Amino acid sequence: MASAAVDLANDNAKTVFDDTKTSVEEMKSALADGGYPAESFSFVITPQEAKDMIDAQPGMIILDVREANEFCDEHILSSLNYPWISGVLEERYGEISVSGDILVVSQIENQSRDAAKFLGANGFTSVYEIIGGISDWKWARVACCQDLGLESAISALQVMVSVHSDNTDIPRDINGDGQTGLAEAICIMQAISGLR
């Protein structure tokens, strides 16, 4: 069951729900029943609610609307980068599936709110804005490495095979989560091959 707190000054509806199965459509219906034009609102959730949704739906779309350099500094694992300020989201939103839940995150709430509203106005029916943005995200974040083309990847793999794995100069935990994941593996390959 969902309830919504409406902030008319910011065209924002803060959703409060006790499970991760409540859809935006149900919330919009509840707002419409209360006399509010739900289509003009973005729906915000806390980082904890977003984490719960991601855990419940591992393949859900996480849309980071910061610029590429900010995104590459650190972002939520598996998020897609469609910058709002430079217009990338407006140009390429057709690449994103309209079905399923979408979490929108940014550094500045105005950007994620505007991006969420834009998606809602273009047929996306389950869009949530993560309030507090990436700075309030308490869980693992990853960083981008330099672009790694196919030729570079093959060279890095060849070098990796020939290098002893006990090299202590190679970073093993880039994002501090205590694990070596895909981002770390790419960075390690770049480091040992001299590509970065």
C-alpha positions as CSV (number, residue, x, y, z in Angstrom):
1,M,0.0,0.0,0.0
2,A,1.3,3.5,-0.9
3,S,0.7,6.9,0.4
4,A,2.0,10.2,-1.0
5,A,3.0,13.5,0.5
6,V,2.6,16.2,-2.1
7,D,4.8,19.3,-2.2
8,L,3.0,21.6,-4.5
9,A,5.8,24.3,-4.4
10,N,8.3,21.8,-6.0
11,D,5.8,19.7,-8.0
12,N,7.0,16.8,-6.0
13,A,5.2,13.8,-4.5
14,K,7.1,11.9,-1.9
15,T,5.9,8.3,-1.9
16,V,5.8,6.3,1.3
17,F,5.2,2.6,0.8
18,D,5.7,-0.5,2.8
19,D,6.7,-2.9,0.1
20,T,8.6,-2.7,-3.3
21,K,5.6,-3.9,-5.3
22,T,3.7,-0.7,-5.3
23,S,3.7,0.7,-8.8
24,V,3.8,4.4,-9.8
25,E,0.5,3.8,-11.6
26,E,-1.1,3.0,-8.2
27,M,0.4,6.1,-6.7
28,K,-0.7,8.2,-9.6
29,S,-4.2,6.8,-9.2
30,A,-4.2,7.7,-5.5
31,L,-3.0,11.2,-6.3
32,A,-5.7,11.6,-8.9
33,D,-8.3,10.4,-6.4
34,G,-7.2,13.2,-4.2
35,G,-7.5,15.8,-6.9
36,Y,-3.8,16.2,-7.8
37,P,-2.6,16.0,-11.4
38,A,-0.2,13.1,-10.8
39,E,1.5,13.4,-14.3
40,S,3.1,16.7,-13.3
41,F,4.9,15.1,-10.2
42,S,8.0,13.2,-9.8
43,F,8.0,10.3,-7.3
44,V,10.9,10.3,-4.9
45,I,12.2,7.5,-2.7
46,T,14.9,7.2,-0.1
47,P,18.2,5.6,-0.9
48,Q,17.2,2.7,1.4
49,E,14.0,2.2,-0.6
50,A,16.0,2.3,-3.8
51,K,18.5,-0.3,-2.5
52,D,15.5,-2.5,-1.5
53,M,14.1,-2.2,-5.0
54,I,17.4,-3.0,-6.6
55,D,17.8,-6.1,-4.3
56,A,14.3,-7.2,-5.2
57,Q,14.7,-6.6,-9.0
58,P,18.4,-7.0,-9.9
59,G,17.9,-6.1,-13.5
60,M,16.0,-2.9,-13.0
61,I,17.2,0.3,-14.7
62,I,19.3,2.7,-12.7
63,L,19.6,5.9,-14.7
64,D,22.4,8.3,-13.6
65,V,21.8,11.7,-15.2
66,R,25.0,13.4,-14.1
67,E,27.6,14.4,-16.7
68,A,30.0,11.7,-17.8
69,N,33.0,13.0,-15.8
70,E,30.9,13.0,-12.6
71,F,29.5,9.6,-13.4
72,C,33.0,8.2,-13.9
73,D,34.2,9.5,-10.6
74,E,31.7,7.1,-8.9
75,H,28.3,5.6,-9.6
76,I,25.9,2.9,-8.6
77,L,26.9,-0.5,-10.0
78,S,25.0,-1.3,-13.2
79,S,23.7,2.2,-13.7
80,L,23.4,3.8,-17.1
81,N,24.7,7.3,-17.9
82,Y,22.3,9.6,-19.7
83,P,23.3,13.1,-18.8
84,W,20.5,15.6,-18.3
85,I,22.3,19.0,-18.5
86,S,24.1,18.2,-21.8
87,G,20.8,16.9,-23.4
88,V,21.9,13.3,-23.8
89,L,18.8,11.9,-22.1
90,E,16.5,14.0,-24.2
91,E,18.2,12.8,-27.4
92,R,18.5,9.1,-26.5
93,Y,15.6,8.3,-24.1
94,G,14.2,6.1,-26.9
95,E,16.9,3.6,-26.1
96,I,15.5,3.0,-22.6
97,S,12.8,0.4,-22.1
98,V,9.5,2.0,-21.0
99,S,8.4,-1.1,-19.1
100,G,9.6,-1.8,-15.6
101,D,10.8,0.4,-12.8
102,I,13.4,3.1,-13.5
103,L,15.5,4.7,-10.7
104,V,16.8,8.2,-11.5
105,V,19.9,9.5,-9.6
106,S,21.9,12.6,-9.8
107,Q,24.0,14.9,-7.6
108,I,21.6,17.7,-7.6
109,E,17.9,16.9,-7.0
110,N,16.6,19.4,-9.6
111,Q,18.4,17.5,-12.3
112,S,17.0,14.1,-11.3
113,R,13.5,15.6,-10.8
114,D,13.5,17.3,-14.2
115,A,14.8,14.1,-15.8
116,A,12.2,12.0,-14.0
117,K,9.4,14.4,-15.1
118,F,10.7,14.3,-18.7
119,L,10.6,10.5,-18.7
120,G,7.0,10.6,-17.2
121,A,5.9,13.0,-19.9
122,N,7.3,10.6,-22.6
123,G,5.4,7.5,-21.6
124,F,7.6,6.0,-18.9
125,T,5.1,4.9,-16.2
126,S,7.4,3.7,-13.3
127,V,10.0,6.4,-12.7
128,Y,11.4,7.1,-9.2
129,E,13.8,9.8,-8.2
130,I,16.3,8.8,-5.5
131,I,16.2,11.7,-3.0
132,G,19.6,12.9,-1.8
133,G,21.3,11.7,-4.9
134,I,24.5,9.8,-5.2
135,S,26.0,11.6,-2.1
136,D,23.5,9.8,0.1
137,W,24.1,6.4,-1.5
138,K,25.7,4.3,1.3
139,W,26.4,1.2,-0.6
140,A,29.1,0.1,-3.1
141,R,30.0,2.6,-5.8
142,V,32.2,2.0,-8.8
143,A,34.4,4.2,-10.9
144,C,35.0,4.2,-14.7
145,C,38.3,3.3,-16.1
146,Q,39.6,4.7,-19.4
147,D,37.8,3.5,-22.5
148,L,39.1,0.1,-23.4
149,G,38.7,-0.8,-27.0
150,L,38.9,-4.4,-28.3
151,E,42.5,-4.2,-29.4
152,S,43.5,-2.8,-25.9
153,A,41.4,-5.5,-24.2
154,I,43.1,-8.3,-26.1
155,S,46.6,-6.8,-25.4
156,A,45.7,-6.4,-21.7
157,L,44.5,-10.0,-21.5
158,Q,47.6,-11.3,-23.2
159,V,49.9,-9.3,-20.8
160,M,47.8,-10.4,-17.8
161,V,48.4,-14.0,-18.6
162,S,52.1,-13.5,-18.7
163,V,52.4,-11.4,-15.5
164,H,52.7,-13.0,-12.1
165,S,49.5,-12.4,-10.1
166,D,51.3,-11.4,-6.8
167,N,52.3,-8.0,-8.1
168,T,51.5,-5.7,-5.1
169,D,51.7,-2.4,-7.1
170,I,48.4,-3.2,-8.8
171,P,45.2,-1.9,-7.2
172,R,42.9,-4.7,-6.2
173,D,40.0,-2.8,-4.6
174,I,39.2,0.4,-6.5
175,N,35.9,1.3,-4.8
176,G,36.7,0.1,-1.2
177,D,33.9,-2.6,-1.1
178,G,36.4,-5.4,-0.1
179,Q,35.8,-7.2,-3.4
180,T,37.4,-7.4,-6.8
181,G,34.6,-6.9,-9.3
182,L,34.4,-6.0,-13.0
183,A,35.5,-2.4,-12.6
184,E,38.6,-3.5,-10.6
185,A,39.4,-6.3,-13.1
186,I,39.4,-3.8,-16.0
187,C,41.6,-1.3,-14.0
188,I,44.0,-4.2,-13.1
189,M,44.2,-5.2,-16.7
190,Q,44.9,-1.6,-17.7
191,A,47.5,-1.2,-14.9
192,I,49.5,-4.4,-15.7
193,S,49.4,-3.8,-19.4
194,G,50.6,-0.1,-19.2
195,L,47.5,1.2,-20.9
196,R,46.5,3.7,-18.2
